[in-house]
Amino acid sequence: MFYNSNFWGMNFIWWFIWLILLFWIFATPYDVPGQRKKKESPLDILQKRFASGQITTEEYQEKKKILEDDLTNLK
């Protein structure tokens, strides 16, 4: 067998597979298990609950005002 063309101890196909794997992990926009995600703010959660119909308009306005007041008090 001719194994004189090893690329630093690995065949060319293995280097190609590693490059594809690294590209998939770091460059794809899809959710990869174990990848860090931005945490949702309380206002984002409130908007999602309102959009899904879990809370009424009055509850949304009341809770939104409370959250906005808390934000202004922190600054």
Secondary structure, 3 states (H helix, E strand, C coil): CCCCCCECCECHHHHHHHHHHHHHHHHCCCCCCCCCCCCCCHHHHHHHHHHHCCCCHHHHHHHHHHHHHHHHHHC
